[in-house]
Amino acid sequence: LFCREYCCSYPDHCFATHISANQEGKVSFQIRPEWQYSAQKPIVVNSNEWLIRGTIEKSGLNYCVRIRMDHEGGRLTCTPESFRIDGANQATVIYTVETEYDATASDFKGKNPEKTTAEIMARTAGLSYEEIRRRHTEDYRQLYDRVTFHLAGDPSTAALPTNQRIAQLKAGNTDDAQLKALWFNLGRYAIISASRPGTLPSTLQGVWNHFKAAPWNGNFQSNINLQEMYWSCGPTRLPECQQAY
C-alpha cells in the first residue's frame, strides 16, 4: 500500500510531497523536470538538490527553483536529467521557488531569488516531513478554526465524491446542504492560502495555477471582483488575510 501526501507550508515557504509504503524498501520512483517557462538545465547541488534558474518571458522576471530529495533507506541517484529513488522506506520532495519581484522597486526587480531559495532550503534541511506538516497545520488551523459552519444533510450524499455531488446539484436531484457548507469553507481556504500579511492581494485566479497564462491573466480587477474576494474576511474573523488588500 502506497501513500502520497502534499502540503504547502506558509511558515517554511515550501511545498512538500511525501511518499511512503506499508512495507520497508518498497518506495521507488523517478522525477524528471518539465518547465512551461524558459529555464536552464538543472544544476545538482549538495548531491540531493536541483537548482534551476530561468526567466519568465513576458515580464522578464528572473526566477529560481530548488528541489531537494530527502529519503530514508534505499538509494538516491541525482543527475541533471532526473531524481531516482530505489528501494527506500519513504521519501520527501521539497520544492521552493522565488522570483526577483520587488513591489517597492521602480522596475519591480531587486530581490535575489537564488539567495532566498538557498536560505529556505537551509532552514528546512533539518526538518522531517512530519515536522513540516505539523508547522503547516498549526499555522493554517489558527486561522481556519476561528469559525465553524454546519448544515444538516443526507450523510449518504455527503459521502459521494465532490464532482458527483456538484453534478447532482446542477441536475436538481438534491439540495445537498452540506455541499453548501463545503463551498463556504472552500472560500476561507482560498483566501487563507492566497493572502497573508506582506504578500500581494489575491489575484482573480487565487494562489493555484497550472497554466502558463492564468485565467484572467491572474490579475487584479478592482471593478468589483477583487473586493468580492475579501468580503468574507471580516465575518469569518480573518483580518490578517485582509491586510494585503
C-alpha positions as a Markdown table, in Angstrom:
| # | Residue | x | y | z |
|---|---|---|---|---|
| 1 | Leu | 0.0 | 0.0 | 0.0 |
| 2 | Phe | 1.5 | 3.3 | -1.1 |
| 3 | Cys | 0.6 | 6.8 | 0.2 |
| 4 | Arg | 1.3 | 10.3 | -1.1 |
| 5 | Glu | 0.7 | 13.4 | 0.9 |
| 6 | Tyr | 1.1 | 17.0 | -0.1 |
| 7 | Cys | 1.3 | 20.2 | 1.9 |
| 8 | Cys | 2.2 | 23.8 | 1.1 |
| 9 | Ser | 3.7 | 25.4 | 4.2 |
| 10 | Tyr | 3.4 | 29.2 | 4.7 |
| 11 | Pro | 5.8 | 29.1 | 7.8 |
| 12 | Asp | 8.5 | 27.3 | 5.9 |
| 13 | His | 7.8 | 28.7 | 2.4 |
| 14 | Cys | 8.0 | 25.4 | 0.7 |
| 15 | Phe | 5.9 | 22.7 | -0.9 |
| 16 | Ala | 6.4 | 19.1 | 0.3 |
| 17 | Thr | 5.4 | 15.8 | -1.3 |
| 18 | His | 5.8 | 12.7 | 1.0 |
| 19 | Ile | 5.8 | 9.2 | -0.5 |
| 20 | Ser | 5.6 | 6.1 | 1.8 |
| 21 | Ala | 4.6 | 2.5 | 1.8 |
| 22 | Asn | 3.4 | 0.0 | 4.4 |
| 23 | Gln | 6.5 | -2.2 | 3.8 |
| 24 | Glu | 10.1 | -1.2 | 4.0 |
| 25 | Gly | 12.2 | -0.9 | 0.9 |
| 26 | Lys | 9.2 | -0.6 | -1.5 |
| 27 | Val | 9.4 | 3.1 | -2.5 |
| 28 | Ser | 11.0 | 3.5 | -5.9 |
| 29 | Phe | 10.2 | 6.3 | -8.4 |
| 30 | Gln | 11.8 | 8.8 | -10.8 |
| 31 | Ile | 11.3 | 12.6 | -11.3 |
| 32 | Arg | 12.1 | 14.4 | -14.5 |
| 33 | Pro | 11.9 | 18.2 | -15.0 |
| 34 | Glu | 9.3 | 19.8 | -17.3 |
| 35 | Trp | 9.1 | 23.6 | -17.5 |
| 36 | Gln | 6.5 | 25.8 | -19.1 |
| 37 | Tyr | 8.8 | 28.8 | -18.8 |
| 38 | Ser | 12.3 | 29.2 | -20.2 |
| 39 | Ala | 14.7 | 27.5 | -17.8 |
| 40 | Gln | 18.3 | 26.4 | -17.7 |
| 41 | Lys | 19.2 | 22.7 | -17.2 |
| 42 | Pro | 19.1 | 21.7 | -13.5 |
| 43 | Ile | 22.4 | 22.0 | -11.6 |
| 44 | Val | 23.0 | 19.3 | -9.0 |
| 45 | Val | 24.0 | 20.8 | -5.6 |
| 46 | Asn | 24.6 | 19.0 | -2.3 |
| 47 | Ser | 24.2 | 15.6 | -4.1 |
| 48 | Asn | 20.4 | 15.6 | -3.5 |
| 49 | Glu | 19.2 | 19.0 | -4.7 |
| 50 | Trp | 18.4 | 20.8 | -8.0 |
| 51 | Leu | 19.0 | 24.4 | -8.7 |
| 52 | Ile | 17.1 | 25.7 | -11.7 |
| 53 | Arg | 17.4 | 29.3 | -13.0 |
| 54 | Gly | 15.1 | 30.8 | -15.6 |
| 55 | Thr | 13.3 | 33.9 | -16.9 |
| 56 | Ile | 9.6 | 34.5 | -17.4 |
| 57 | Glu | 9.4 | 35.7 | -21.0 |
| 58 | Lys | 6.5 | 38.2 | -20.8 |
| 59 | Ser | 7.6 | 40.0 | -17.6 |
| 60 | Gly | 11.4 | 39.4 | -17.9 |
| 61 | Leu | 11.5 | 38.4 | -14.2 |
| 62 | Asn | 14.2 | 36.0 | -13.3 |
| 63 | Tyr | 13.2 | 33.1 | -11.1 |
| 64 | Cys | 14.9 | 30.3 | -9.2 |
| 65 | Val | 13.6 | 26.9 | -8.3 |
| 66 | Arg | 15.2 | 24.5 | -5.8 |
| 67 | Ile | 14.0 | 20.9 | -5.4 |
| 68 | Arg | 15.5 | 18.6 | -2.8 |
| 69 | Met | 15.0 | 14.9 | -2.3 |
| 70 | Asp | 15.2 | 13.5 | 1.3 |
| 71 | His | 14.9 | 9.8 | 1.8 |
| 72 | Glu | 15.1 | 7.0 | 4.4 |
| 73 | Gly | 16.8 | 3.9 | 3.3 |
| 74 | Gly | 17.4 | 2.9 | -0.3 |
| 75 | Arg | 19.5 | 4.7 | -2.8 |
| 76 | Leu | 19.2 | 8.2 | -4.5 |
| 77 | Thr | 20.6 | 8.9 | -7.9 |
| 78 | Cys | 20.6 | 12.6 | -8.7 |
| 79 | Thr | 21.6 | 13.9 | -12.2 |
| 80 | Pro | 20.6 | 17.0 | -14.1 |
| 81 | Glu | 18.2 | 14.7 | -16.0 |
| 82 | Ser | 16.3 | 13.1 | -13.1 |
| 83 | Phe | 16.0 | 12.2 | -9.5 |
| 84 | Arg | 15.8 | 8.4 | -9.0 |
| 85 | Ile | 14.9 | 6.7 | -5.7 |
| 86 | Asp | 15.3 | 2.9 | -5.5 |
| 87 | Gly | 14.2 | 0.7 | -2.5 |
| 88 | Ala | 13.6 | 3.5 | 0.0 |
| 89 | Asn | 11.3 | 3.2 | 3.1 |
| 90 | Gln | 10.0 | 6.7 | 2.5 |
| 91 | Ala | 10.9 | 9.9 | 0.6 |
| 92 | Thr | 10.1 | 13.6 | 0.7 |
| 93 | Val | 10.4 | 16.0 | -2.1 |
| 94 | Ile | 10.8 | 19.7 | -1.0 |
| 95 | Tyr | 10.2 | 22.4 | -3.6 |
| 96 | Thr | 10.6 | 26.2 | -3.2 |
| 97 | Val | 10.5 | 28.9 | -5.9 |
| 98 | Glu | 11.1 | 32.7 | -5.8 |
| 99 | Thr | 11.3 | 35.5 | -8.3 |
| 100 | Glu | 13.2 | 38.8 | -8.2 |
| 101 | Tyr | 9.9 | 40.7 | -7.9 |
| 102 | Asp | 10.1 | 43.6 | -5.5 |
| 103 | Ala | 6.9 | 45.7 | -5.1 |
| 104 | Thr | 8.9 | 48.6 | -3.7 |
| 105 | Ala | 11.4 | 48.9 | -6.6 |
| 106 | Ser | 10.8 | 51.3 | -9.5 |
| 107 | Asp | 11.2 | 48.4 | -12.1 |
| 108 | Phe | 9.7 | 45.8 | -9.6 |
| 109 | Lys | 13.0 | 43.9 | -9.6 |
| 110 | Gly | 15.5 | 43.7 | -6.8 |
| 111 | Lys | 15.3 | 40.5 | -4.8 |
| 112 | Asn | 17.8 | 37.7 | -5.2 |
| 113 | Pro | 15.8 | 34.5 | -5.8 |
| 114 | Glu | 18.8 | 32.2 | -5.7 |
| 115 | Lys | 19.8 | 33.5 | -2.3 |
| 116 | Thr | 16.3 | 33.4 | -0.9 |
| 117 | Thr | 15.7 | 29.8 | -2.1 |
| 118 | Ala | 19.0 | 28.7 | -0.7 |
| 119 | Glu | 18.0 | 30.2 | 2.7 |
| 120 | Ile | 14.7 | 28.4 | 2.6 |
| 121 | Met | 16.4 | 25.1 | 1.8 |
| 122 | Ala | 18.9 | 25.5 | 4.6 |
| 123 | Arg | 16.1 | 26.2 | 7.1 |
| 124 | Thr | 14.1 | 23.1 | 6.1 |
| 125 | Ala | 17.2 | 20.8 | 5.8 |
| 126 | Gly | 16.8 | 19.6 | 9.4 |
| 127 | Leu | 13.1 | 19.2 | 9.4 |
| 128 | Ser | 11.2 | 15.9 | 8.8 |
| 129 | Tyr | 8.1 | 15.8 | 6.7 |
| 130 | Glu | 6.1 | 15.3 | 9.9 |
| 131 | Glu | 7.5 | 18.5 | 11.3 |
| 132 | Ile | 6.9 | 20.5 | 8.2 |
| 133 | Arg | 3.3 | 19.2 | 8.1 |
| 134 | Arg | 2.8 | 20.0 | 11.8 |
| 135 | Arg | 4.0 | 23.5 | 11.4 |
| 136 | His | 1.9 | 24.0 | 8.3 |
| 137 | Thr | -1.2 | 22.6 | 10.0 |
| 138 | Glu | -0.8 | 24.7 | 13.2 |
| 139 | Asp | -0.4 | 27.9 | 11.1 |
| 140 | Tyr | -3.5 | 27.1 | 9.0 |
| 141 | Arg | -5.7 | 25.9 | 11.8 |
| 142 | Gln | -5.1 | 29.0 | 13.9 |
| 143 | Leu | -6.9 | 30.9 | 11.1 |
| 144 | Tyr | -9.3 | 28.3 | 9.8 |
| 145 | Asp | -10.6 | 27.1 | 13.2 |
| 146 | Arg | -11.9 | 30.6 | 14.2 |
| 147 | Val | -15.3 | 29.8 | 12.5 |
| 148 | Thr | -17.4 | 26.7 | 12.1 |
| 149 | Phe | -20.4 | 26.3 | 9.9 |
| 150 | His | -22.6 | 23.2 | 9.6 |
| 151 | Leu | -25.7 | 22.5 | 7.7 |
| 152 | Ala | -27.5 | 19.2 | 8.2 |
| 153 | Gly | -27.9 | 17.0 | 5.1 |
| 154 | Asp | -28.1 | 13.5 | 3.8 |
| 155 | Pro | -24.9 | 11.6 | 5.0 |
| 156 | Ser | -25.1 | 9.2 | 2.0 |
| 157 | Thr | -24.9 | 12.2 | -0.4 |
| 158 | Ala | -22.1 | 13.8 | 1.6 |
| 159 | Ala | -20.1 | 10.6 | 1.3 |
| 160 | Leu | -20.0 | 10.9 | -2.6 |
| 161 | Pro | -17.1 | 12.4 | -4.4 |
| 162 | Thr | -17.4 | 16.2 | -4.7 |
| 163 | Asn | -17.7 | 16.1 | -8.5 |
| 164 | Gln | -20.7 | 13.8 | -8.3 |
| 165 | Arg | -22.4 | 16.0 | -5.7 |
| 166 | Ile | -22.0 | 19.0 | -7.9 |
| 167 | Ala | -23.4 | 17.2 | -10.9 |
| 168 | Gln | -26.4 | 16.1 | -8.8 |
| 169 | Leu | -27.0 | 19.6 | -7.5 |
| 170 | Lys | -26.8 | 21.1 | -11.0 |
| 171 | Ala | -29.3 | 18.5 | -12.2 |
| 172 | Gly | -31.7 | 19.4 | -9.5 |
| 173 | Asn | -31.7 | 15.9 | -7.9 |
| 174 | Thr | -30.6 | 17.0 | -4.5 |
| 175 | Asp | -30.4 | 20.1 | -2.2 |
| 176 | Asp | -27.2 | 18.8 | -0.6 |
| 177 | Ala | -27.0 | 21.3 | 2.3 |
| 178 | Gln | -23.6 | 20.0 | 3.3 |
| 179 | Leu | -22.1 | 20.8 | -0.1 |
| 180 | Lys | -23.0 | 24.5 | 0.5 |
| 181 | Ala | -21.2 | 24.4 | 3.8 |
| 182 | Leu | -18.2 | 22.9 | 2.0 |
| 183 | Trp | -18.4 | 25.7 | -0.5 |
| 184 | Phe | -18.3 | 28.2 | 2.3 |
| 185 | Asn | -15.2 | 26.6 | 3.8 |
| 186 | Leu | -13.6 | 26.5 | 0.3 |
| 187 | Gly | -13.8 | 30.2 | 0.2 |
| 188 | Arg | -12.0 | 30.5 | 3.5 |
| 189 | Tyr | -9.3 | 28.0 | 2.4 |
| 190 | Ala | -8.8 | 30.1 | -0.8 |
| 191 | Ile | -8.2 | 33.4 | 1.0 |
| 192 | Ile | -6.1 | 31.9 | 3.7 |
| 193 | Ser | -3.9 | 30.2 | 1.1 |
| 194 | Ala | -3.6 | 33.3 | -1.2 |
| 195 | Ser | -3.4 | 36.3 | 1.0 |
| 196 | Arg | -1.2 | 36.9 | 4.1 |
| 197 | Pro | 0.5 | 39.9 | 5.6 |
| 198 | Gly | 3.3 | 41.2 | 3.4 |
| 199 | Thr | 2.1 | 39.5 | 0.3 |
| 200 | Leu | 0.3 | 40.9 | -2.8 |
| 201 | Pro | -3.5 | 40.6 | -2.6 |
| 202 | Ser | -5.1 | 37.5 | -4.1 |
| 203 | Thr | -5.4 | 37.6 | -7.8 |
| 204 | Leu | -8.6 | 36.6 | -9.6 |
| 205 | Gln | -7.0 | 33.1 | -10.1 |
| 206 | Gly | -6.1 | 32.8 | -6.5 |
| 207 | Val | -2.8 | 31.1 | -5.5 |
| 208 | Trp | -3.0 | 27.9 | -7.5 |
| 209 | Asn | -2.4 | 28.0 | -11.3 |
| 210 | His | -1.1 | 25.2 | -13.6 |
| 211 | Phe | -1.4 | 27.2 | -16.8 |
| 212 | Lys | 1.4 | 29.2 | -18.5 |
| 213 | Ala | -1.1 | 32.0 | -18.9 |
| 214 | Ala | -3.5 | 32.1 | -16.0 |
| 215 | Pro | -7.3 | 32.7 | -16.5 |
| 216 | Trp | -8.0 | 36.5 | -16.4 |
| 217 | Asn | -4.2 | 36.8 | -16.7 |
| 218 | Gly | -4.0 | 36.2 | -12.9 |
| 219 | Asn | -4.6 | 40.0 | -12.5 |
| 220 | Phe | -6.3 | 42.3 | -10.1 |
| 221 | Gln | -9.7 | 43.8 | -11.3 |
| 222 | Ser | -10.9 | 46.4 | -8.8 |
| 223 | Asn | -14.3 | 46.9 | -10.6 |
| 224 | Ile | -15.9 | 44.5 | -8.1 |
| 225 | Asn | -14.0 | 41.2 | -8.4 |
| 226 | Leu | -11.1 | 42.0 | -6.1 |
| 227 | Gln | -13.4 | 43.4 | -3.5 |
| 228 | Glu | -15.6 | 40.3 | -3.6 |
| 229 | Met | -12.8 | 38.0 | -2.6 |
| 230 | Tyr | -12.3 | 40.0 | 0.6 |
| 231 | Trp | -15.9 | 40.5 | 1.7 |
| 232 | Ser | -15.8 | 37.4 | 3.9 |
| 233 | Cys | -12.6 | 38.2 | 5.8 |
| 234 | Gly | -14.4 | 40.3 | 8.5 |
| 235 | Pro | -17.4 | 37.9 | 9.1 |
| 236 | Thr | -15.1 | 34.9 | 9.2 |
| 237 | Arg | -12.5 | 36.6 | 11.5 |
| 238 | Leu | -9.6 | 36.7 | 9.1 |
| 239 | Pro | -8.3 | 40.3 | 9.4 |
| 240 | Glu | -4.7 | 39.1 | 8.8 |
| 241 | Cys | -5.7 | 37.9 | 5.4 |
| 242 | Gln | -7.3 | 41.2 | 4.5 |
| 243 | Gln | -4.1 | 43.2 | 5.2 |
| 244 | Ala | -2.7 | 42.5 | 1.7 |
| 245 | Tyr | -5.9 | 44.1 | 0.2 |
